Amino acid sequence: MTARDARLHAFRSDLADARLKGEVAADRFVAGRPARVTTPVAGMRKAPRPDAGVNTQLLFGDDVLVFEEAEGWAWIQAERDGYVGYVAETSLGGRIHAPTHVVIVPRTFLYPGPDLRFPIAGQLSMGSTVTVTGITETRGTHYAVLTSGETLIAGHVRPVGDIAADYVAVAETFLGTPYLWGGVSGFGIDCSGLVQLAMRMTGKEVLRDSDMQAASIGEPLDPGPDFSGLRRGDLVFWKGHVAIMTDAQTMIHANGHTMLVSREGLKDAVARIGYLYGGPTGFRRP
């Protein structure tokens, strides 16, 4: 049998994705059932337990395949990036309406109707996809109306397929967002989550974890003497960490040092991180 990364392929000794039959060993193979995330954020855990660590998150509107449901947990694979794990069954619903729009601001509120004075009904992160049925106006503010009847600010969404031009500019909108291990949203995000979400908004889907990104995004890069060959948009990797260059000397990253998405000089970061974790392990240009 071929070695497979269990983060990206749904297989256990007792159960596996039917598409892996003949490639992995399992007692039983099943076809994944299509489903969609219906909560603002769904934590994907290592095991079907509330105290299990969160490896990543899914956003409202993300499509998944469900391989098993048991005791309130669903074993799933995200269709967007292939990540496999467990989410609460209550986070999932059917694929009823095709998404028409995507949230383009770090965070936005849902209202029960078209009025910003109403108590909020929920909130969504950048990257969430919704189905808009119309646009309405109240006191000069335009609202996108969803199939649920809820609304959000029309300027906070754009049609699916309309993409941003500069993924670094997208990442910069997250400055000050709290660091969250496994986070991929405007409510909390980690280093590789920031890279993944920012690139997603420019139409480029990349893998989730920093080691996956270090092996797959763009091309390897020689930064040259004293890092002089770097430019805006280049990625710097350490073991278990990634940062985005905003110019030749400065980077932005979600980090456990400030517990925020923050800017930092590359040379300062190399010195600070090197004390505990060593120097950069690689550089890539998307």
KOLFIDREN-776395 format. One record per residue (C-alpha): y, x, z. Coordinates in steps of 0.2 Angstrom, whole numbers, padded with zeros to 4 digits, always signed. Each point is the difference from the previous one (the first is absolute). Example, Ala and Ser with C-alpha at 12.3 -4.5 7.8 and 13.67 -1.06 7.14 Angstrom:
<recs>
-0022+0062+0039+0017+0006-0003
</recs>
This chain:
<recs>
+0000+0000+0000+0018+0006-0004+0011+0004+0015+0014-0013+0002+0015-0001+0010-0003-0015+0012+0019-0003+0001+0000-0005-0018-0017-0007-0003-0008-0014+0009-0017+0005+0007-0009+0000+0016-0019+0003+0003-0002-0019+0001+0012-0006-0013+0009+0006-0015+0011-0005-0015-0011-0006-0014+0010+0011-0012-0008+0015+0010-0018-0005-0003-0010+0015-0006+0014+0012+0007-0002-0003+0019-0014-0005+0012+0002-0017+0008-0012-0014+0006+0010-0013-0009+0013+0000-0014+0013-0014-0002+0014-0004-0012+0017-0001+0008+0009-0017+0002+0018+0000-0006+0013-0004+0014+0018+0004+0004+0010+0005+0015+0010-0014+0007+0008+0008+0015+0015+0011+0000-0010+0016+0004-0019+0001+0003-0007+0016+0009-0015+0007-0008-0011+0007+0013-0014+0013+0001-0012-0013+0008+0000-0019+0004+0008+0002+0017+0018-0003+0006+0000+0017+0008-0006+0009-0015+0013+0012-0008+0010-0007-0015-0002+0011-0015+0012-0009-0011+0008-0017-0003+0001-0013-0013+0015-0011-0005+0003-0018-0003-0007-0004-0017-0011+0015-0002-0017-0004-0008-0016+0005+0007-0019-0002-0002-0010-0006+0015-0018+0006+0002-0004-0007+0017+0008-0012+0013-0007+0000+0018+0007-0004+0017+0018-0001-0005+0000+0015-0011-0001+0003-0019-0006+0016-0008+0011+0003-0015+0006+0011-0014+0018+0000-0005+0001-0002-0019+0017+0009-0001-0006+0017+0007-0018-0002+0003+0001+0002+0019-0015-0007+0010+0000-0007+0018+0000-0015+0011+0014-0013+0002+0001-0016+0010-0006-0014-0009+0015-0010+0004+0010+0012-0011-0008-0006-0016+0001-0015-0011-0004-0005-0018+0009+0006-0015+0008-0017-0004+0016+0005-0009+0004+0015-0011+0014+0011+0008+0016-0001-0009+0011+0011+0010+0000+0016+0011+0011+0004+0016+0011+0014-0004+0009+0003+0016-0008+0009+0015-0001-0017+0010+0005-0018-0003+0000-0016+0009-0009-0017-0005+0009-0016+0004-0007-0017+0001+0013-0006-0012+0015+0007-0010+0012+0004+0014+0002+0017+0009+0005-0010+0016-0017-0007+0002-0012+0008+0012-0011+0013-0009-0017-0005-0005-0007+0017-0003+0004+0017-0008-0007+0010-0014+0000+0019-0005+0005+0008-0016-0015+0000-0011-0005-0018+0005-0003-0011-0015+0004-0019+0000+0000-0015-0012+0018-0006-0003+0002-0018-0006+0018-0001-0002+0018+0006+0005+0012-0010+0011+0017+0003+0008+0008-0004+0016+0018+0005+0004-0001+0013-0014-0016+0008+0006-0014+0000-0012-0018-0003+0006-0017+0002-0008-0011-0015+0004-0018+0004+0002-0016-0012-0002+0000-0002+0019+0017-0008-0001+0007+0015+0010+0014+0010-0007+0006+0018+0000+0016+0008-0007-0001+0001-0019+0008+0017-0001-0014+0007+0011-0014-0003-0014-0002+0004-0018-0012-0006-0013-0017+0009+0001+0000+0014-0013+0018+0004+0002+0000+0017+0008+0012+0012+0008+0005+0016-0009-0001+0013+0014-0014+0000+0013+0011+0012+0011+0014-0012+0001-0013-0014+0005-0006+0012+0014+0018+0003+0006+0002-0018+0003-0013+0002+0014+0011+0012+0010-0001-0004+0018-0016-0011-0002-0012+0003+0015-0015+0012-0002-0016-0009+0001-0017+0008-0002-0009-0010-0014+0016-0009-0004+0005-0005-0018+0015-0012+0003+0018-0001+0004-0005-0005+0018-0008+0017+0002-0007+0013-0012-0008+0017+0000+0002+0015-0011-0012-0004-0014+0004-0018+0002+0018+0004-0005-0006+0009-0015-0011-0014-0006+0012-0014+0003+0015+0009-0008-0011+0005-0015-0007-0018-0001+0018-0007-0002+0002+0011-0016-0016-0006-0008-0011+0015+0005-0015-0004+0011-0007+0014+0010-0013+0003+0013+0003-0003+0018-0004+0015+0011+0009+0017-0001-0015+0009-0005-0004-0012-0014+0018+0002-0006+0000+0019+0001-0015+0000-0012+0006-0014-0012+0019-0002-0002+0008+0009-0015-0004+0018-0002-0001+0015+0012+0016+0009+0002+0005+0018+0004+0016-0001+0010+0005+0018-0003+0007+0012+0011+0009-0008+0015-0005-0017-0007+0014+0002-0013-0010-0009-0013+0000-0017+0008+0010-0015-0005+0003-0018+0004-0016-0010+0000-0012+0015+0003-0013-0003+0014-0003+0013+0014-0017-0001+0009-0006+0006+0016-0017-0004+0008+0001-0018+0003+0018-0002-0005+0011-0002-0015+0019+0000-0003+0011-0004-0015+0014+0012-0006+0016-0009-0002+0008+0016-0007-0004+0018-0001+0002+0003+0018-0002-0017+0009-0015-0011+0003-0003-0018+0006-0015-0005+0010-0008-0012+0013-0004+0012+0014-0006+0001+0018+0014+0012+0005+0014-0013-0001-0012-0015-0001+0011-0006-0015+0002+0002-0018+0013+0014+0000+0007+0014-0010-0003+0018+0004+0003+0017-0008-0016+0007-0008+0001+0017+0008+0004-0008+0017-0016-0011-0002-0011+0015-0005+0005+0009+0015-0002-0014+0012-0016-0007-0007-0007+0017-0002+0000+0003+0018-0013-0012+0003-0009-0004-0017+0004+0014-0011+0009+0002-0017+0001-0012-0015-0017-0001-0008+0006-0005-0017+0014-0007-0011-0001-0013-0014+0012-0007-0013-0003-0019-0004
</recs>
